[in-house]
Amino acid sequence: MAPDIEIRPESGLWKDSIDRKAVEILAEQLGRASKKFDQSGFGRYILTEKFFDLELKERIYVIAEALKQFLPKNYTQAIKIIKKTAPVAGTFENWALLTFVEKFGLENFDESVEALEILTRYSTAEFAIRPYLIQNRKKMMPILHRWVTDENEHVRRLAAEGTRPRGVWMAHVEEFKKDPTEVLKILEKLKADSSLYVRKAVANNLNDISKDHPELVIQVGKKWLRTNCPETNWIVKHACRTLLKKDNPSVFPLFGFTENPKVAIDNFILHKKRIQIGESGLLTFDLLSKSSQPQKLAIDYKVYYMKKNGKQSPKVFKLSEKKIKSNQQISLSTKHSFKEMSTRKHYPGKHSIELVINGNTFASLDFTLY
């Protein structure tokens, strides 16, 4: 989403920014853009009892459908009203305007894509662009290459965020998942963009690509880091977050960590072999450098949680980053909580812990949660 989103309601929930007042204001804004617009009918169509039970995206879709019903049937006239309304509408209201273009403008490709370029300045067209990209990829690519040179950061950002192979809350682009070559050409032009907003989108896109093509992203990272540009360096680090989280050994040398570290692990101990759900476990171990050279280590541990289906699923936890000298020994410890959380439910049964250093597993143990 666009930055600096204002949340009006006391609930703090995004969906409640699309409330009765927001709909009434949007109706007034549309009415100012077109004297023939039926403001009261528009409001009645949207503000039913069911509307307030809906989540954010569902409310957006209802408003987009209302726009279809109450804007002129002539698409060109409808788009003119939308473009007049966008500069004075709020972020989520603009999302509804964009959704109208997304759902009802595909048969008017040129007119709709021009509208997306304008409307993205007031919200973000990253969702609305997806069907145009999926159904008209070859036609979209020259437009995207033009957008990367646009003076407006929102337009440049759309070129990077809108071409993500996966994305969030949006349809995947299967062609880009299979072969992201065309996407990388777009990102190459934005790798040192002056806008952090754009650079975040570039990193998000590369992170998406890494889920299907990890070695390709590592190659791109090596190439980009050679430019020694601070903005580009930030993109590479942020783009590799999933690879780092998954302890891919090939990614650690990009950030100065020792490739194939030489260490020995002793006394890798969890101080309780049986841990009750809600308690914590203390993990300790000794690490000895077996190298004649200094080493930089990213020390993580991976907990294999028992899931409801009876299978284990791993999650990586960052423990420490250390620079150790030749033959140096250090002792490390961490307390791991097994309290119930809104994001994680614990199930009794056999669990495991692995010690992972620069993506390589050096020790493991089993324990029981009950």
Beta strands, then each sheet from edge to edge (+ up, - down):
strand 1: 263-270
strand 2: 274-275
strand 3: 280-289
strand 4: 295-306
strand 5: 312-324
strand 6: 329-337
strand 7: 349-357
strand 8: 360-369
sheet 1: 1+ 3- 6+
sheet 2: 2+ 8+ 7- 4+ 5-
end
